[in-house]
Amino acid sequence: MRPKHVTATELKNRLGTYLDCVSRGQTVIVTDRGRPVARIIPEGAAESESLLERLIAKGLVRRRPTPGQLPKRIRSRGKNASDVIVEERRR
């Protein structure tokens, strides 16, 4: 879910609407003259983000790759690996 950008004036005028967004798990970025000045995140999100960063640093988890980061498929000639395994198990 992408963060929602909102001007300071819009936030002031529709605070309840944006608090509802945050309570549903969305992040709201407040801008002033087009520059981000604040971020409103759901309660507990900062702790979970820091936990995630620690797990990544230890090498215990990895971030999900974006579509541009996925490895290309390898096309092979012949049988699929699953077909070869099934044949081996039947022998």
Buried (B, 14 or more C-beta within 10 A) or exposed (E): EEBBEBEEEBBEEEEEEBEEBBEEEBBBBBBEEEEEEEEBBBEEBEEEEEEEEEEEEEEEEEEEEEEEEEEEEEEEEEEEEEEEEEEEEEE
